[in-house]
Amino acid sequence: MRALGLGAACLAALLLAGCASTPPEQDPVQIKLKDLETRLARIERVVANQSLLDLSNQLESVRSDVRAMHNDVDQLSHSLDASRKQQHDLYADLDQRLRTLEARGAAGSNAAGPSAPSAAAAAAGTAAAGAAASGGAPPPPNPASAGGPDKASYQAAFELLKDGQYDRAIVAYQKFLVTYPDSQLADNAQYWLGEAFYVNRSFPEALAAFQRVADKYPQSRKLPDAMLKIGYCDYELKQWDAAKTVLTQVATNYADSPAGRLAQQRLDKIATEQH
């Protein structure tokens, strides 16, 4: 019996030793977890690469927008330069015309001579003498003796225009034309009203103002310039046929004048643009 027990013990020891030497099978759960981790890492790499691609696309889109904005800024800058040049040319024209008017006024005063008092001054002297005879204070000087209230009002509007205060100049010229419709400066005021609208890029209103010069003051010295600006307004309003018609009239009827030459230049521009 002792021998049998000893043999059984030896057999059990051998079996245990054999089990210890055989590697255990891998846990299926651990295998699945490792596979999932591998797949997850691969997906994360793909997602990361896709995010970088999206970011690159967004960056290129932003760059394209910036380039477009630069182009817009360049166009706006060009338009601003052109507008400034137009205003500078207008100021130069205004100053030249003002000097011409002042020179003509001075020549007229010198031709009259200091010994030829105006009727307004004579009337003012009569009124002062009458007031002195009645014991009252002499009346204030008549504004007409210094050029008249219409000239002062006209000059004030003209100064607003020269200073670039176009909205205020428009109001001032409109008020002048209502207050002094029969003034000798009415045709000039009507013309400069059109110029104020034109520089303000209010082309329909400018066209109406210039047309009124042609309709109401056909003998005005401003007529050639007003007709030229009618053509300019038609051009800005894309009324090509009307612009070509009136500009052709100006270029033909006033060929030797600045208005005629400018009209021809605009006609050439219209032809180049194939309108």
Residue pairs with C-beta under 8 A, 6 or more apart in sequence:
86 199
87 164
87 199
90 195
90 199
91 162
94 158
94 161
94 162
95 162
98 158
118 145
120 142
120 144
120 145
120 148
121 145
123 142
124 139
124 141
124 142
124 145
127 138
127 139
128 138
128 139
131 137
131 138
131 139
132 138
143 149
143 152
146 152
149 180
150 176
150 179
150 180
150 183
150 184
150 185
151 185
153 172
153 175
153 176
153 179
153 180
154 176
154 180
154 183
154 185
154 188
154 189
156 172
157 169
157 172
157 173
157 176
157 189
157 192
158 169
158 192
160 166
160 168
160 169
160 172
161 169
161 192
161 195
161 196
166 196
166 199
166 200
167 200
169 192
169 196
170 193
170 196
170 197
170 200
173 189
173 190
173 192
173 193
173 196
174 193
176 183
176 185
176 186
176 189
177 186
177 189
177 190
177 193
180 186
180 189
183 189
186 217
187 213
187 216
187 217
187 220
187 221
187 222
188 220
188 222
190 209
190 212
190 213
190 216
190 217
190 222
191 209
191 210
191 213
191 220
191 222
191 225
191 226
193 209
194 206
194 207
194 209
194 210
194 212
194 213
194 226
194 229
195 206
195 229
197 203
197 205
197 206
197 209
198 206
198 210
198 229
198 232
198 233
200 206
201 236
203 233
203 236
203 237
204 233
204 237
206 229
206 233
207 230
207 233
207 234
207 237
210 226
210 227
210 229
210 230
210 233
211 226
211 230
213 220
213 222
213 223
213 226
214 223
214 226
214 227
214 230
217 223
220 226
224 250
224 253
224 254
224 257
224 259
224 260
225 259
227 246
227 249
227 250
227 259
228 247
228 250
228 259
228 262
228 263
230 246
231 243
231 246
231 247
231 250
231 263
231 266
232 243
232 266
234 240
234 242
234 243
234 246
235 243
235 247
235 266
235 270
238 275
240 270
240 275
243 266
243 270
244 267
244 270
247 263
247 264
247 266
247 267
247 270
248 263
248 267
250 259
250 260
250 263
251 260
251 261
251 263
251 264
251 267
252 260
253 260
254 260
254 263
255 261
255 264
